[in-house]
Amino acid sequence: MSNPFADPRGRFVVLLNENGRYSLWPSFVEVPEGWTTVLAESPRQDALDYIQASCVTGRRPGTRIA
């Protein structure tokens, strides 16, 4: 089985913890305790773009990219 975190065709969510750390997470895996979904199921690249934009701009969690 290949790594589901690296699947370029996979569907992912973006998670955020209370320390402001983001995580790319396969959509079929249960969200761990202490993490909140801030981007709904999306293609992998869209999720990575969301994380990148959030880190670069300091955008507040839960806001969407236009």
Biopython code that builds the backbone (N, CA, C, O; Angstrom):
import numpy as np
from Bio.PDB.StructureBuilder import StructureBuilder

atoms = [
    (1, "MET", "N", (0.843, -1.184, 0.000)),
    (1, "MET", "CA", (0.000, 0.000, 0.000)),
    (1, "MET", "C", (0.888, 1.247, 0.000)),
    (1, "MET", "O", (1.867, 1.319, 0.743)),
    (2, "SER", "N", (0.548, 2.203, -0.818)),
    (2, "SER", "CA", (1.321, 3.442, -0.877)),
    (2, "SER", "C", (0.916, 4.377, 0.264)),
    (2, "SER", "O", (-0.098, 4.169, 0.930)),
    (3, "ASN", "N", (1.719, 5.390, 0.468)),
    (3, "ASN", "CA", (1.485, 6.362, 1.526)),
    (3, "ASN", "C", (0.293, 7.251, 1.154)),
    (3, "ASN", "O", (0.385, 7.991, 0.175)),
    (4, "PRO", "N", (-0.826, 7.210, 1.898)),
    (4, "PRO", "CA", (-1.994, 8.019, 1.544)),
    (4, "PRO", "C", (-1.749, 9.519, 1.686)),
    (4, "PRO", "O", (-2.490, 10.315, 1.109)),
    (5, "PHE", "N", (-0.729, 9.920, 2.438)),
    (5, "PHE", "CA", (-0.412, 11.338, 2.603)),
    (5, "PHE", "C", (0.282, 11.908, 1.373)),
    (5, "PHE", "O", (0.328, 13.125, 1.197)),
    (6, "ALA", "N", (0.818, 11.049, 0.529)),
    (6, "ALA", "CA", (1.573, 11.496, -0.644)),
    (6, "ALA", "C", (0.842, 11.237, -1.953)),
    (6, "ALA", "O", (1.404, 11.484, -3.020)),
    (7, "ASP", "N", (-0.382, 10.752, -1.906)),
    (7, "ASP", "CA", (-1.133, 10.412, -3.116)),
    (7, "ASP", "C", (-1.547, 11.682, -3.859)),
    (7, "ASP", "O", (-2.385, 12.434, -3.361)),
    (8, "PRO", "N", (-0.977, 11.937, -5.046)),
    (8, "PRO", "CA", (-1.314, 13.162, -5.775)),
    (8, "PRO", "C", (-2.767, 13.191, -6.256)),
    (8, "PRO", "O", (-3.294, 14.258, -6.572)),
    (9, "ARG", "N", (-3.409, 12.034, -6.312)),
    (9, "ARG", "CA", (-4.813, 11.967, -6.742)),
    (9, "ARG", "C", (-5.766, 11.863, -5.556)),
    (9, "ARG", "O", (-6.980, 11.763, -5.730)),
    (10, "GLY", "N", (-5.207, 11.888, -4.350)),
    (10, "GLY", "CA", (-6.024, 11.734, -3.150)),
    (10, "GLY", "C", (-6.870, 12.963, -2.851)),
    (10, "GLY", "O", (-6.661, 14.042, -3.404)),
    (11, "ARG", "N", (-7.821, 12.764, -1.967)),
    (11, "ARG", "CA", (-8.666, 13.850, -1.466)),
    (11, "ARG", "C", (-8.241, 14.109, -0.026)),
    (11, "ARG", "O", (-8.051, 13.179, 0.758)),
    (12, "PHE", "N", (-8.097, 15.383, 0.306)),
    (12, "PHE", "CA", (-7.542, 15.764, 1.600)),
    (12, "PHE", "C", (-8.378, 16.840, 2.263)),
    (12, "PHE", "O", (-9.140, 17.555, 1.612)),
    (13, "VAL", "N", (-8.216, 16.938, 3.579)),
    (13, "VAL", "CA", (-8.724, 18.068, 4.348)),
    (13, "VAL", "C", (-7.505, 18.747, 4.959)),
    (13, "VAL", "O", (-6.424, 18.162, 5.030)),
    (14, "VAL", "N", (-7.690, 19.976, 5.395)),
    (14, "VAL", "CA", (-6.627, 20.670, 6.121)),
    (14, "VAL", "C", (-7.093, 20.795, 7.560)),
    (14, "VAL", "O", (-8.210, 21.231, 7.840)),
    (15, "LEU", "N", (-6.210, 20.403, 8.459)),
    (15, "LEU", "CA", (-6.498, 20.463, 9.885)),
    (15, "LEU", "C", (-5.667, 21.555, 10.542)),
    (15, "LEU", "O", (-4.619, 21.953, 10.033)),
    (16, "LEU", "N", (-6.156, 22.031, 11.681)),
    (16, "LEU", "CA", (-5.449, 23.039, 12.466)),
    (16, "LEU", "C", (-5.572, 22.646, 13.930)),
    (16, "LEU", "O", (-6.647, 22.261, 14.391)),
    (17, "ASN", "N", (-4.456, 22.747, 14.663)),
    (17, "ASN", "CA", (-4.532, 22.453, 16.099)),
    (17, "ASN", "C", (-4.507, 23.755, 16.897)),
    (17, "ASN", "O", (-4.384, 24.842, 16.332)),
    (18, "GLU", "N", (-4.625, 23.630, 18.200)),
    (18, "GLU", "CA", (-4.705, 24.824, 19.060)),
    (18, "GLU", "C", (-3.411, 25.621, 19.092)),
    (18, "GLU", "O", (-3.403, 26.764, 19.550)),
    (19, "ASN", "N", (-2.318, 25.040, 18.613)),
    (19, "ASN", "CA", (-1.035, 25.748, 18.545)),
    (19, "ASN", "C", (-0.835, 26.462, 17.214)),
    (19, "ASN", "O", (0.223, 27.040, 16.969)),
    (20, "GLY", "N", (-1.855, 26.422, 16.350)),
    (20, "GLY", "CA", (-1.770, 27.096, 15.061)),
    (20, "GLY", "C", (-1.008, 26.318, 14.005)),
    (20, "GLY", "O", (-0.593, 26.888, 12.996)),
    (21, "ARG", "N", (-0.819, 25.033, 14.221)),
    (21, "ARG", "CA", (-0.105, 24.197, 13.246)),
    (21, "ARG", "C", (-1.102, 23.543, 12.303)),
    (21, "ARG", "O", (-2.133, 23.020, 12.725)),
    (22, "TYR", "N", (-0.770, 23.583, 11.013)),
    (22, "TYR", "CA", (-1.612, 22.992, 9.976)),
    (22, "TYR", "C", (-1.141, 21.587, 9.646)),
    (22, "TYR", "O", (0.029, 21.248, 9.825)),
    (23, "SER", "N", (-2.082, 20.768, 9.156)),
    (23, "SER", "CA", (-1.746, 19.423, 8.711)),
    (23, "SER", "C", (-2.579, 19.064, 7.491)),
    (23, "SER", "O", (-3.784, 19.310, 7.449)),
    (24, "LEU", "N", (-1.920, 18.482, 6.504)),
    (24, "LEU", "CA", (-2.588, 17.896, 5.346)),
    (24, "LEU", "C", (-3.027, 16.506, 5.778)),
    (24, "LEU", "O", (-2.205, 15.729, 6.262)),
    (25, "TRP", "N", (-4.314, 16.171, 5.614)),
    (25, "TRP", "CA", (-4.835, 14.924, 6.162)),
    (25, "TRP", "C", (-5.725, 14.229, 5.141)),
    (25, "TRP", "O", (-6.624, 14.859, 4.585)),
    (26, "PRO", "N", (-5.496, 12.941, 4.882)),
    (26, "PRO", "CA", (-6.365, 12.209, 3.950)),
    (26, "PRO", "C", (-7.815, 12.269, 4.439)),
    (26, "PRO", "O", (-8.084, 12.076, 5.625)),
    (27, "SER", "N", (-8.737, 12.536, 3.526)),
    (27, "SER", "CA", (-10.130, 12.748, 3.926)),
    (27, "SER", "C", (-10.792, 11.497, 4.493)),
    (27, "SER", "O", (-11.766, 11.602, 5.237)),
    (28, "PHE", "N", (-10.283, 10.320, 4.156)),
    (28, "PHE", "CA", (-10.913, 9.086, 4.637)),
    (28, "PHE", "C", (-10.423, 8.671, 6.028)),
    (28, "PHE", "O", (-10.936, 7.711, 6.602)),
    (29, "VAL", "N", (-9.436, 9.385, 6.570)),
    (29, "VAL", "CA", (-8.890, 9.055, 7.888)),
    (29, "VAL", "C", (-9.559, 9.943, 8.940)),
    (29, "VAL", "O", (-9.726, 11.145, 8.733)),
    (30, "GLU", "N", (-9.937, 9.342, 10.064)),
    (30, "GLU", "CA", (-10.594, 10.092, 11.134)),
    (30, "GLU", "C", (-9.697, 11.227, 11.635)),
    (30, "GLU", "O", (-8.488, 11.060, 11.795)),
    (31, "VAL", "N", (-10.315, 12.375, 11.877)),
    (31, "VAL", "CA", (-9.579, 13.539, 12.387)),
    (31, "VAL", "C", (-9.174, 13.255, 13.836)),
    (31, "VAL", "O", (-10.021, 12.906, 14.658)),
    (32, "PRO", "N", (-7.886, 13.402, 14.150)),
    (32, "PRO", "CA", (-7.434, 13.128, 15.517)),
    (32, "PRO", "C", (-7.969, 14.156, 16.516)),
    (32, "PRO", "O", (-8.272, 15.296, 16.164)),
    (33, "GLU", "N", (-8.073, 13.722, 17.753)),
    (33, "GLU", "CA", (-8.511, 14.613, 18.823)),
    (33, "GLU", "C", (-7.552, 15.795, 18.929)),
    (33, "GLU", "O", (-6.335, 15.635, 18.840)),
    (34, "GLY", "N", (-8.122, 16.983, 19.121)),
    (34, "GLY", "CA", (-7.306, 18.184, 19.260)),
    (34, "GLY", "C", (-7.085, 18.926, 17.950)),
    (34, "GLY", "O", (-6.452, 19.982, 17.936)),
    (35, "TRP", "N", (-7.597, 18.390, 16.860)),
    (35, "TRP", "CA", (-7.461, 19.018, 15.547)),
    (35, "TRP", "C", (-8.841, 19.391, 15.023)),
    (35, "TRP", "O", (-9.824, 18.699, 15.289)),
    (36, "THR", "N", (-8.908, 20.494, 14.275)),
    (36, "THR", "CA", (-10.146, 20.991, 13.685)),
    (36, "THR", "C", (-9.970, 21.085, 12.178)),
    (36, "THR", "O", (-8.922, 21.515, 11.696)),
    (37, "THR", "N", (-10.989, 20.685, 11.437)),
    (37, "THR", "CA", (-10.952, 20.809, 9.979)),
    (37, "THR", "C", (-11.199, 22.264, 9.602)),
    (37, "THR", "O", (-12.214, 22.843, 9.988)),
    (38, "VAL", "N", (-10.267, 22.863, 8.843)),
    (38, "VAL", "CA", (-10.415, 24.253, 8.404)),
    (38, "VAL", "C", (-10.588, 24.358, 6.893)),
    (38, "VAL", "O", (-10.927, 25.426, 6.381)),
    (39, "LEU", "N", (-10.360, 23.265, 6.177)),
    (39, "LEU", "CA", (-10.644, 23.211, 4.741)),
    (39, "LEU", "C", (-11.267, 21.859, 4.468)),
    (39, "LEU", "O", (-10.676, 20.821, 4.765)),
    (40, "ALA", "N", (-12.470, 21.875, 3.898)),
    (40, "ALA", "CA", (-13.188, 20.639, 3.592)),
    (40, "ALA", "C", (-12.462, 19.836, 2.518)),
    (40, "ALA", "O", (-11.498, 20.308, 1.916)),
    (41, "GLU", "N", (-12.936, 18.629, 2.291)),
    (41, "GLU", "CA", (-12.329, 17.721, 1.322)),
    (41, "GLU", "C", (-12.038, 18.425, -0.001)),
    (41, "GLU", "O", (-12.912, 19.048, -0.603)),
    (42, "SER", "N", (-10.788, 18.306, -0.433)),
    (42, "SER", "CA", (-10.296, 19.009, -1.619)),
    (42, "SER", "C", (-9.210, 18.175, -2.283)),
    (42, "SER", "O", (-8.659, 17.263, -1.666)),
    (43, "PRO", "N", (-8.899, 18.489, -3.548)),
    (43, "PRO", "CA", (-7.733, 17.853, -4.167)),
    (43, "PRO", "C", (-6.469, 18.210, -3.375)),
    (43, "PRO", "O", (-6.414, 19.252, -2.722)),
    (44, "ARG", "N", (-5.476, 17.355, -3.437)),
    (44, "ARG", "CA", (-4.240, 17.529, -2.662)),
    (44, "ARG", "C", (-3.605, 18.896, -2.895)),
    (44, "ARG", "O", (-3.227, 19.574, -1.939)),
    (45, "GLN", "N", (-3.484, 19.307, -4.160)),
    (45, "GLN", "CA", (-2.812, 20.576, -4.444)),
    (45, "GLN", "C", (-3.588, 21.758, -3.875)),
    (45, "GLN", "O", (-2.982, 22.715, -3.392)),
    (46, "ASP", "N", (-4.915, 21.710, -3.922)),
    (46, "ASP", "CA", (-5.719, 22.789, -3.337)),
    (46, "ASP", "C", (-5.473, 22.890, -1.829)),
    (46, "ASP", "O", (-5.373, 23.986, -1.277)),
    (47, "ALA", "N", (-5.378, 21.737, -1.176)),
    (47, "ALA", "CA", (-5.120, 21.730, 0.266)),
    (47, "ALA", "C", (-3.730, 22.286, 0.575)),
    (47, "ALA", "O", (-3.563, 23.063, 1.515)),
    (48, "LEU", "N", (-2.741, 21.887, -0.214)),
    (48, "LEU", "CA", (-1.384, 22.419, -0.023)),
    (48, "LEU", "C", (-1.347, 23.926, -0.263)),
    (48, "LEU", "O", (-0.684, 24.660, 0.470)),
    (49, "ASP", "N", (-2.061, 24.384, -1.291)),
    (49, "ASP", "CA", (-2.123, 25.824, -1.578)),
    (49, "ASP", "C", (-2.755, 26.587, -0.411)),
    (49, "ASP", "O", (-2.307, 27.680, -0.065)),
    (50, "TYR", "N", (-3.787, 26.011, 0.187)),
    (50, "TYR", "CA", (-4.442, 26.643, 1.335)),
    (50, "TYR", "C", (-3.457, 26.794, 2.497)),
    (50, "TYR", "O", (-3.371, 27.853, 3.119)),
    (51, "ILE", "N", (-2.722, 25.728, 2.777)),
    (51, "ILE", "CA", (-1.738, 25.780, 3.866)),
    (51, "ILE", "C", (-0.666, 26.819, 3.564)),
    (51, "ILE", "O", (-0.308, 27.617, 4.431)),
    (52, "GLN", "N", (-0.160, 26.810, 2.348)),
    (52, "GLN", "CA", (0.886, 27.766, 1.963)),
    (52, "GLN", "C", (0.390, 29.201, 2.118)),
    (52, "GLN", "O", (1.080, 30.041, 2.696)),
    (53, "ALA", "N", (-0.801, 29.477, 1.604)),
    (53, "ALA", "CA", (-1.353, 30.830, 1.691)),
    (53, "ALA", "C", (-1.590, 31.228, 3.147)),
    (53, "ALA", "O", (-1.369, 32.382, 3.516)),
    (54, "SER", "N", (-2.028, 30.304, 3.959)),
    (54, "SER", "CA", (-2.287, 30.596, 5.371)),
    (54, "SER", "C", (-1.004, 30.930, 6.110)),
    (54, "SER", "O", (-0.979, 31.840, 6.940)),
    (55, "CYS", "N", (0.052, 30.205, 5.815)),
    (55, "CYS", "CA", (1.334, 30.432, 6.489)),
    (55, "CYS", "C", (2.001, 31.719, 6.020)),
    (55, "CYS", "O", (2.609, 32.430, 6.821)),
    (56, "VAL", "N", (1.895, 32.019, 4.744)),
    (56, "VAL", "CA", (2.542, 33.205, 4.180)),
    (56, "VAL", "C", (1.818, 34.476, 4.604)),
    (56, "VAL", "O", (2.456, 35.466, 4.962)),
    (57, "THR", "N", (0.488, 34.451, 4.564)),
    (57, "THR", "CA", (-0.275, 35.665, 4.837)),
    (57, "THR", "C", (-0.632, 35.831, 6.301)),
    (57, "THR", "O", (-1.031, 36.916, 6.725)),
    (58, "GLY", "N", (-0.491, 34.765, 7.076)),
    (58, "GLY", "CA", (-0.908, 34.828, 8.468)),
    (58, "GLY", "C", (-2.415, 34.897, 8.604)),
    (58, "GLY", "O", (-2.936, 35.347, 9.625)),
    (59, "ARG", "N", (-3.124, 34.443, 7.559)),
    (59, "ARG", "CA", (-4.582, 34.471, 7.556)),
    (59, "ARG", "C", (-5.116, 33.706, 8.761)),
    (59, "ARG", "O", (-4.556, 32.685, 9.161)),
    (60, "ARG", "N", (-6.181, 34.200, 9.319)),
    (60, "ARG", "CA", (-6.796, 33.545, 10.471)),
    (60, "ARG", "C", (-7.396, 32.215, 10.042)),
    (60, "ARG", "O", (-7.910, 32.104, 8.929)),
    (61, "PRO", "N", (-7.340, 31.202, 10.904)),
    (61, "PRO", "CA", (-7.884, 29.881, 10.591)),
    (61, "PRO", "C", (-9.352, 29.937, 10.207)),
    (61, "PRO", "O", (-10.125, 30.723, 10.753)),
    (62, "GLY", "N", (-9.718, 29.098, 9.269)),
    (62, "GLY", "CA", (-11.108, 28.964, 8.874)),
    (62, "GLY", "C", (-11.550, 29.887, 7.764)),
    (62, "GLY", "O", (-12.673, 29.752, 7.280)),
    (63, "THR", "N", (-10.717, 30.821, 7.340)),
    (63, "THR", "CA", (-11.094, 31.678, 6.228)),
    (63, "THR", "C", (-10.711, 31.000, 4.926)),
    (63, "THR", "O", (-9.712, 30.283, 4.864)),
    (64, "ARG", "N", (-11.485, 31.221, 3.904)),
    (64, "ARG", "CA", (-11.286, 30.550, 2.624)),
    (64, "ARG", "C", (-10.465, 31.417, 1.684)),
    (64, "ARG", "O", (-10.458, 32.644, 1.777)),
    (65, "ILE", "N", (-9.778, 30.742, 0.781)),
    (65, "ILE", "CA", (-9.064, 31.433, -0.291)),
    (65, "ILE", "C", (-10.089, 31.824, -1.334)),
    (65, "ILE", "O", (-10.920, 31.000, -1.714)),
    (66, "ALA", "N", (-10.052, 33.062, -1.808)),
    (66, "ALA", "CA", (-11.011, 33.526, -2.820)),
    (66, "ALA", "C", (-10.743, 32.883, -4.156)),
    (66, "ALA", "O", (-11.452, 33.155, -5.125)),
]
sb = StructureBuilder()
sb.init_structure("model")
sb.init_model(0)
sb.init_chain("A")
sb.init_seg("    ")
for serial, (resi, resn, name, xyz) in enumerate(atoms, 1):
    if name == "N":
        sb.init_residue(resn, " ", resi, " ")
    sb.init_atom(name, np.array(xyz, "f"), 0.0, 1.0, " ", f" {name:<3s}", serial, name[0])
structure = sb.get_structure()
